[in-house]
Amino acid sequence: MKIGDKLPQVTFRTRVRDESIGGSNPFRWQDMTTEDYFGGKRVVLFSLPGAFTPTCSTYQLPGFEKAFGEMQDLGVDAIYCMSVNDSFVMNQWAKAQGLQNVGVIPDGSGEFTDKVGMLVRKDNLGFGPRSWRYAAVVNDGVVEAFFEEPGRCDDCADDPYGESSPETVLAWLQQAKVAEPA
């Protein structure tokens, strides 16, 4: 993935609450596409190795949740967190985190992550294929800015975090706003 790239067209299998179903598990399948998430909007997308993992749950996701208002003031319509996890896991993680501002995108099979070149093996941790940590500003499906953690490789011994942080993305958005012609 690099600046100027158009995001690949992928269908994401999501589960959404539907009270008309009734019962204790009122959810139904709903396919969502790349176009549904990114078409006609300026979006911050960040991807991480896994729901419920320490850095993701303690810093990255809560940081983007907290930064939403500031990012919105800088022209961002939505913030999405993607992970190579299924919709059941992503929905429970969003619930556990009390998300109000960040939407979650389940890339359960890793199709999107593979197509953007960010799929890595994390067999050394027992994870299998997962996303390398990155963030992007995406405008109508086209990458406007890209932030990748250094050292991308399979079975990486560490989990770098900083380049894809909400603070880094927010600083870029602030600079981009200052640089806009009057």
N, C-alpha and C positions, 0 to 999 in steps of 0.2 A: 504494500500500500504506500502510495506517495501522493504529494500534492498534485491535484489535477485529475486524479483517477476517479472514474465513475464506479460507484459501488456495484458489486455483482448482484444480479437478480436471484433472490433466494426466497423460498417459502418457509416460514418459521411456524412450527406446530405449537400453538399456545392453548392454554386453558383459561377460560374467562367465567366469571361468576354469572349465573343466569338463574334468578329466583323462580322463573317459571318451571324449572325442573323440579323444585321442591326437594325435600329430604335433607339429610345431613351433609351431603356433598353436592351442592347445586352448581356444578361446573360443567361446561361443554367445551368441546374442541372448537377452535377458531383458527383457521389459517390466516397468517399475516405475512405480507410480502415486504421486500426491501422498499418498494414504492410506498406502501402504507406507512412505514415508519419514517422515511426520509424525504418523500416527494413533497416539493413545495414548501419545505421548512428549513430553517437553519438549526442544526442539532449538534449537541456535543454527545459523542459516542465514546464510551470507555469500555475496555474489555480486560478481563482479569482471569487468573487461573481457575478460580472456583468459588462458588457460593459457600458461605459459612467458614471460609479460610481466614486466618488471623489478620493479615495486612488488608485484605479486601473488606473484611467486616469491621475492622477497628479504625482504619484511616480512609481508604479510598472511597468506598460507597458513602459513608457518613459525611465525608468532606464534600462530595458532589451534591448530596442532599442539602447540606447547609449553604452551599454557594449558589443554589438555583436562582434566588432573587437577584443577586448581583449579575449573574450570567444573563438572566432574562433582560435586565436593564441594558445589557450590552448587545442585544439583538438575538439572543438564543431563544428559540421557541420551545425546545424540549431537551431533556438530558436522558440518555438511555445507557443502561449498564447491560453488557452482553457477556455471557459466559458459556462455555461448552458444558452446559448442564441442561437437563430437561425442564419443561415448564412446571412440573410439580415442585421440583427443588427451587427453581427461581421464584415461584409464587410464595412458597413458605419462607424463603429468605427475605423477600420484600416485606412480608407480614412481620417477621421477627425483627426487622430493622425499623418498622414503623414508617415506611416510605410514604411520602405525600407528593414529592416533586420529581423523583427519578423513576422512570419506567424501566422494567426489566425485559430483556429479550433473550429467550432461550434458544441457543444454538446447539441443541441436543446432540446432533450428529457431527457437529463441527464443520458443516458444509460452508457456511459463510466465512468462518475463520480460516479454513483451508484456502478458499478462493481469494482471500486478501493476503495470503502468504504469511499468516501469523500463527498457524497451527504448529505446536511443538509437542514432543513426547515428554511426559513427566513420569515415566515408569519408575524412576528412582524413588519417587514418593508414593507409588502405587496409584497414581491418578490416570495413567494412560494419556491419550491425546487431549491437550488443553490449549487454551489461548495464551500466547505471550502477552504480557501486560503492555497495553498501549491506550492512547486516547486520540481522538480526532474531532475537528470541527468540520461538519459536513453541511454543505449548502445545496439544497435540492438534489441530493444524491451524489454530489461531487465533493471530493476531499479538498477542503480549504486550508487546513493545517493538520499536521500529524506529529504525534509525540510518542516515541517508542523507547522503552527501557533498553539500556545497552546490554550487549552480550547474548542476544537471542541465540539459543541452541537447544538441542534436545538434552534432556536429563541434566539441566543446569543445576549446579551445586547450590546456588543461592537464588534469591527472588528479589532482584533489584526493584526499587520503587523510588520515584522522584520525578522523572520526566513525564509520567502520565498522571501526576497528581492534580487535584483540582486547583491547587495554588499555581502550578505551572500553566495550566490551561487558562485560568482567570487572568494571569499576567499577560498572556498572549492576546486575549480578547481586549484587555484594556489598552494595550499598545496598538492593536489594530484599529480600535475606535479613535485613538489620538491621531493615527495616520490617515484617517478618512479625509477626503477633500471636503472643505466647508461648503 
